[in-house]
Amino acid sequence: KIVVEAGSAGESSVEAEEALQNAQLTTLQAQRDTLLELKSGTADVAVIDAVMAYASVGEGTDYDDLMVVDGIELSKEEYGIGLRKGSDMTEKINEALQELADDGTVAALAEKYPSVLVTLEPAA
């Protein structure tokens, strides 16, 4: 019994994974709802965003009896920053992101959140 957020990348990933085709899949309104179902025992697995999973379960959380299974990757998601065409913010955003890479902020965040792939490198 697998629970996922309706319309999420998790839902698409589970549906596309051949090894999970025989699983009972239930969709819920929000990722936090999947954790409630898992904690209550009405589901065996919750497929949610890795960052949310690592932040939501384990010691010091409401879900300290749940765990993230490391090493399982159903899909990758990439994010970007979108602007209106012709925006004068592109250069400012790129400069700010480069400053964060150069001062070590990006590296520190990558270390703190190892499940997030950071592709922004410090300037040479």
Accessible surface in RSA format (square Angstrom, percent):
REM  Atomic radii and reference values for relative SASA: ProtOr
REM  Chains: A
REM  Algorithm: Lee & Richards
REM  Probe-radius: 1.40
REM  Slices: 20
REM RES _ NUM      All-atoms   Total-Side   Main-Chain    Non-polar    All polar
REM                ABS   REL    ABS   REL    ABS   REL    ABS   REL    ABS   REL
RES LYS A   1   119.43  58.3  99.79  61.2  19.64  46.8  46.44  41.8  73.00  77.8
RES ILE A   2     9.73   5.5   9.24   6.9   0.49   1.2   9.24   6.7   0.49   1.3
RES VAL A   3     6.34   4.2   6.34   5.7   0.00   0.0   6.34   5.5   0.00   0.0
RES VAL A   4     0.00   0.0   0.00   0.0   0.00   0.0   0.00   0.0   0.00   0.0
RES GLU A   5    43.93  25.2  43.83  33.2   0.09   0.2   3.52   6.8  40.41  33.0
RES ALA A   6    50.32  46.3  33.44  51.6  16.88  38.4  33.62  47.3  16.70  44.2
RES GLY A   7    75.87  93.6   0.00   N/A  75.87  93.6  39.51 108.4  36.37  81.4
RES SER A   8    22.11  18.7  11.77  15.7  10.34  23.8  21.15  45.0   0.96   1.3
RES ALA A   9    40.98  37.7  24.93  38.5  16.05  36.5  31.77  44.7   9.22  24.4
RES GLY A  10    13.16  16.2   0.00   N/A  13.16  16.2   8.32  22.8   4.84  10.8
RES GLU A  11    30.16  17.3  30.16  22.8   0.00   0.0   3.91   7.6  26.25  21.4
RES SER A  12    69.30  58.6  63.48  84.7   5.82  13.4  34.10  72.6  35.20  49.3
RES SER A  13    11.09   9.4   3.73   5.0   7.36  17.0   6.48  13.8   4.61   6.5
RES VAL A  14     3.76   2.5   3.01   2.7   0.75   1.8   3.01   2.6   0.75   2.0
RES GLU A  15    95.16  54.6  77.84  58.9  17.32  41.2  34.60  66.9  60.56  49.4
RES ALA A  16    85.72  78.8  50.03  77.2  35.69  81.2  60.93  85.8  24.79  65.7
RES GLU A  17    63.58  36.5  60.10  45.5   3.48   8.3   9.69  18.7  53.89  44.0
RES GLU A  18   149.53  85.8 137.88 104.3  11.65  27.7  52.62 101.8  96.91  79.1
RES ALA A  19    88.84  81.7  48.92  75.5  39.93  90.8  61.37  86.4  27.48  72.8
RES LEU A  20    50.46  28.1  44.75  32.0   5.72  14.4  45.85  32.2   4.61  12.4
RES GLN A  21   103.90  58.1  75.36  55.1  28.53  67.9  39.04  83.1  64.86  49.2
RES ASN A  22   155.62 107.3 121.55 117.5  34.06  82.0  38.74  93.2 116.88 113.0
RES ALA A  23    39.27  36.1  11.04  17.0  28.22  64.2  21.14  29.8  18.13  48.0
RES GLN A  24   108.32  60.6  96.85  70.8  11.47  27.3  43.76  93.2  64.56  49.0
RES LEU A  25    56.94  31.7  26.76  19.1  30.18  75.9  26.76  18.8  30.18  81.2
RES THR A  26    55.30  39.3  51.78  52.5   3.52   8.4  38.65  51.9  16.65  25.2
RES THR A  27    59.54  42.3  39.74  40.3  19.80  47.2  10.95  14.7  48.59  73.5
RES LEU A  28    38.74  21.6  33.80  24.2   4.94  12.4  38.74  27.2   0.00   0.0
RES GLN A  29   156.66  87.6 136.61  99.8  20.05  47.7  54.64 116.3 102.01  77.4
RES ALA A  30    15.30  14.1  15.30  23.6   0.00   0.0  15.30  21.5   0.00   0.0
RES GLN A  31    39.24  21.9  36.92  27.0   2.32   5.5   5.62  12.0  33.62  25.5
RES ARG A  32   151.66  63.7 150.99  77.0   0.66   1.6  48.08  65.7 103.58  62.8
RES ASP A  33    38.77  27.2  38.35  38.2   0.43   1.0  11.52  27.1  27.25  27.2
RES THR A  34     0.00   0.0   0.00   0.0   0.00   0.0   0.00   0.0   0.00   0.0
RES LEU A  35     5.90   3.3   5.90   4.2   0.00   0.0   5.90   4.1   0.00   0.0
RES LEU A  36    98.18  54.7  94.54  67.6   3.64   9.2  94.85  66.6   3.33   9.0
RES GLU A  37    59.53  34.2  59.33  44.9   0.20   0.5   2.50   4.8  57.02  46.6
RES LEU A  38    35.67  19.9  27.99  20.0   7.68  19.3  27.99  19.7   7.68  20.7
RES LYS A  39    88.19  43.0  66.43  40.8  21.76  51.8  53.73  48.4  34.46  36.7
RES SER A  40    78.69  66.5  39.30  52.4  39.39  90.7  48.48 103.2  30.22  42.3
RES GLY A  41    59.39  73.2   0.00   N/A  59.39  73.2  29.54  81.1  29.84  66.8
RES THR A  42    80.89  57.5  63.66  64.5  17.22  41.0  68.79  92.4  12.10  18.3
RES ALA A  43     5.62   5.2   0.29   0.4   5.33  12.1   0.69   1.0   4.93  13.1
RES ASP A  44    99.96  70.0  75.12  74.8  24.83  58.7  27.08  63.7  72.87  72.7
RES VAL A  45    70.23  46.2  67.94  61.5   2.29   5.5  70.23  61.0   0.00   0.0
RES ALA A  46    21.61  19.9   1.20   1.9  20.41  46.4   1.20   1.7  20.41  54.1
RES VAL A  47    25.10  16.5  20.78  18.8   4.32  10.4  23.84  20.7   1.26   3.4
RES ILE A  48    27.75  15.8   4.19   3.1  23.56  56.8   9.00   6.5  18.75  50.9
RES ASP A  49    54.26  38.0  39.99  39.8  14.27  33.7  22.96  54.0  31.30  31.2
RES ALA A  50    46.40  42.7  38.08  58.8   8.32  18.9  41.37  58.3   5.03  13.3
RES VAL A  51    62.09  40.9  59.40  53.8   2.70   6.5  61.04  53.0   1.05   2.8
RES MET A  52    59.73  30.9  54.58  36.1   5.15  12.3  45.15  38.4  14.57  19.3
RES ALA A  53    11.48  10.6  11.48  17.7   0.00   0.0  11.48  16.2   0.00   0.0
RES TYR A  54   100.12  46.7  79.97  45.5  20.15  52.4  64.62  48.6  35.50  43.8
RES ALA A  55    71.85  66.1  40.07  61.8  31.78  72.3  51.04  71.9  20.81  55.1
RES SER A  56    22.40  18.9  14.97  20.0   7.43  17.1  10.05  21.4  12.35  17.3
RES VAL A  57    19.99  13.2   9.90   9.0  10.10  24.3   9.90   8.6  10.10  27.4
RES GLY A  58    21.64  26.7   0.00   N/A  21.64  26.7  21.64  59.4   0.00   0.0
RES GLU A  59   176.75 101.5 144.41 109.3  32.34  77.0  59.72 115.5 117.03  95.6
RES GLY A  60    80.91  99.8   0.00   N/A  80.91  99.8  42.10 115.5  38.81  86.9
RES THR A  61    41.29  29.4  21.77  22.1  19.52  46.5  30.11  40.4  11.19  16.9
RES ASP A  62   119.17  83.5 104.20 103.7  14.97  35.4  25.40  59.8  93.77  93.5
RES TYR A  63    29.48  13.8  29.48  16.8   0.00   0.0  17.33  13.0  12.15  15.0
RES ASP A  64    91.61  64.2  68.73  68.4  22.88  54.1   9.32  21.9  82.29  82.1
RES ASP A  65    97.12  68.0  58.93  58.7  38.19  90.3  44.70 105.2  52.42  52.3
RES LEU A  66    24.90  13.9  16.85  12.1   8.04  20.2  19.53  13.7   5.37  14.4
RES MET A  67   146.26  75.7 124.01  82.1  22.25  53.0  87.12  74.1  59.13  78.3
RES VAL A  68    38.99  25.7  22.01  19.9  16.98  40.9  25.71  22.3  13.27  36.0
RES VAL A  69    86.37  56.8  73.98  67.0  12.39  29.9  74.75  64.9  11.62  31.5
RES ASP A  70   104.17  73.0  82.17  81.8  22.00  52.0  35.19  82.8  68.98  68.8
RES GLY A  71    85.54 105.5   0.00   N/A  85.54 105.5  43.23 118.6  42.31  94.7
RES ILE A  72   118.83  67.6  88.35  65.8  30.48  73.5  91.72  66.0  27.12  73.6
RES GLU A  73   114.34  65.6  81.80  61.9  32.55  77.5  35.08  67.9  79.26  64.7
RES LEU A  74    57.56  32.1  28.10  20.1  29.46  74.1  29.03  20.4  28.53  76.8
RES SER A  75    61.66  52.1  32.84  43.8  28.82  66.4  35.68  76.0  25.98  36.4
RES LYS A  76   139.02  67.8 107.13  65.7  31.89  75.9  84.65  76.2  54.37  57.9
RES GLU A  77    89.55  51.4  58.67  44.4  30.88  73.5  25.30  48.9  64.24  52.5
RES GLU A  78   163.48  93.9 130.38  98.6  33.10  78.8  51.57  99.7 111.91  91.4
RES TYR A  79   181.63  84.8 141.84  80.7  39.79 103.5 129.60  97.4  52.03  64.1
RES GLY A  80    73.89  91.1   0.00   N/A  73.89  91.1  37.90 104.0  35.99  80.6
RES ILE A  81   107.16  61.0  72.08  53.7  35.08  84.5  75.92  54.7  31.25  84.8
RES GLY A  82    70.99  87.5   0.00   N/A  70.99  87.5  39.75 109.1  31.24  70.0
RES LEU A  83    77.29  43.0  37.87  27.1  39.42  99.1  45.98  32.3  31.31  84.3
RES ARG A  84   212.72  89.3 198.20 101.0  14.51  34.6  77.50 105.9 135.22  81.9
RES LYS A  85   211.36 103.1 177.24 108.7  34.12  81.2 127.58 114.8  83.78  89.2
RES GLY A  86    84.60 104.3   0.00   N/A  84.60 104.3  43.97 120.7  40.63  91.0
RES SER A  87    37.28  31.5  12.21  16.3  25.07  57.8  16.89  36.0  20.39  28.6
RES ASP A  88   110.35  77.3  91.45  91.0  18.89  44.7  47.85 112.6  62.49  62.3
RES MET A  89    82.67  42.8  82.67  54.7   0.00   0.0  66.47  56.5  16.20  21.5
RES THR A  90    68.09  48.4  67.37  68.3   0.71   1.7  54.87  73.7  13.21  20.0
RES GLU A  91   119.70  68.7 114.65  86.7   5.04  12.0  42.81  82.8  76.88  62.8
RES LYS A  92   120.21  58.6 114.87  70.5   5.34  12.7  74.41  67.0  45.80  48.8
RES ILE A  93    38.35  21.8  36.80  27.4   1.56   3.7  38.32  27.6   0.03   0.1
RES ASN A  94    84.98  58.6  79.34  76.7   5.64  13.6  24.92  60.0  60.06  58.1
RES GLU A  95    90.23  51.8  85.11  64.4   5.12  12.2  37.98  73.5  52.25  42.7
RES ALA A  96    50.51  46.4  46.82  72.3   3.69   8.4  49.18  69.3   1.33   3.5
RES LEU A  97    59.63  33.2  59.63  42.7   0.00   0.0  59.63  41.9   0.00   0.0
RES GLN A  98    55.42  31.0  55.33  40.4   0.08   0.2  29.74  63.3  25.67  19.5
RES GLU A  99   115.71  66.4 112.95  85.5   2.75   6.6  40.74  78.8  74.97  61.2
RES LEU A 100    73.20  40.8  73.20  52.4   0.00   0.0  73.20  51.4   0.00   0.0
RES ALA A 101     2.89   2.7   0.07   0.1   2.83   6.4   0.46   0.6   2.44   6.5
RES ASP A 102    76.15  53.3  46.68  46.5  29.47  69.7  26.30  61.9  49.85  49.7
RES ASP A 103   101.08  70.8  61.76  61.5  39.32  93.0  44.44 104.6  56.64  56.5
RES GLY A 104    29.27  36.1   0.00   N/A  29.27  36.1  25.81  70.8   3.46   7.7
RES THR A 105    49.56  35.2  43.91  44.5   5.65  13.5  32.49  43.6  17.07  25.8
RES VAL A 106    19.61  12.9  19.12  17.3   0.50   1.2  19.61  17.0   0.00   0.0
RES ALA A 107    64.68  59.5  53.86  83.1  10.82  24.6  59.71  84.1   4.98  13.2
RES ALA A 108    62.14  57.1  49.98  77.1  12.16  27.7  57.06  80.4   5.08  13.5
RES LEU A 109    89.52  49.9  88.09  63.0   1.44   3.6  88.66  62.3   0.87   2.3
RES ALA A 110    31.44  28.9  25.46  39.3   5.98  13.6  26.28  37.0   5.16  13.7
RES GLU A 111   148.40  85.2 126.03  95.3  22.37  53.3  48.75  94.3  99.65  81.4
RES LYS A 112   143.72  70.1 116.28  71.3  27.44  65.3  75.90  68.3  67.82  72.2
RES TYR A 113    87.51  40.9  85.15  48.4   2.36   6.1  57.14  42.9  30.38  37.4
RES PRO A 114   112.76  82.2  84.42  77.0  28.34 103.0  87.90  72.6  24.86 154.5
RES SER A 115    51.32  43.4  12.93  17.3  38.39  88.4  22.47  47.8  28.85  40.4
RES VAL A 116    58.53  38.5  50.40  45.6   8.14  19.6  53.61  46.6   4.92  13.3
RES LEU A 117   135.16  75.3 106.47  76.2  28.69  72.1 110.89  77.9  24.27  65.3
RES VAL A 118    47.01  30.9  27.08  24.5  19.93  48.0  30.17  26.2  16.84  45.7
RES THR A 119   109.54  77.9  84.17  85.3  25.37  60.5  53.99  72.5  55.55  84.0
RES LEU A 120    61.04  34.0  53.02  37.9   8.02  20.2  55.14  38.7   5.90  15.9
RES GLU A 121   117.89  67.7 109.50  82.8   8.39  20.0  51.04  98.7  66.85  54.6
RES PRO A 122    77.77  56.7  63.19  57.6  14.58  53.0  63.19  52.2  14.58  90.6
RES ALA A 123    66.86  61.5  39.30  60.6  27.56  62.7  47.51  66.9  19.35  51.3
RES ALA A 124   152.67 140.4  72.11 111.3  80.56 183.3 108.73 153.1  43.94 116.4
END  Absolute sums over single chains surface
CHAIN  1 A     9164.8       6811.8       2353.1       5058.2       4106.7
END  Absolute sums over all chains
TOTAL          9164.8       6811.8       2353.1       5058.2       4106.7
